[in-house]
Amino acid sequence: MVTKLDRLARSSAHLVEIAAASKGHIRILGTGIDTDTAAGRMMLSVVGAIAQFERELMLERQLDSPKTETRAERSCVHEGSH
């Protein structure tokens, strides 16, 4: 039993591993998901996939951020713009 899905796993693959290790029984109190039912298992899969998607988008945004450019990358861009 967990309160939030994002505290349980960081990827769909990890979520599947946890579900298998728990013999398929997981309850997430914050969402009302209970894997004892077909609907609960389906919702766990869908919500898990969405959570992984959101995490990957966040990581992509961080990599695309100007703050992640190295000093050398910034100087090359500025030198080439003269």
Secondary structure as GFF3:
##gff-version 3
##sequence-region A 1 82
A	DSSP	three_ten_helix	5	7	.	.	.	ID=ss1
A	DSSP	alpha_helix	12	21	.	.	.	ID=ss2
A	DSSP	beta_strand	27	28	.	.	.	ID=ss3
A	DSSP	beta_strand	33	34	.	.	.	ID=ss4
A	DSSP	alpha_helix	38	64	.	.	.	ID=ss5
A	DSSP	three_ten_helix	66	68	.	.	.	ID=ss6
A	DSSP	alpha_helix	71	80	.	.	.	ID=ss7
###
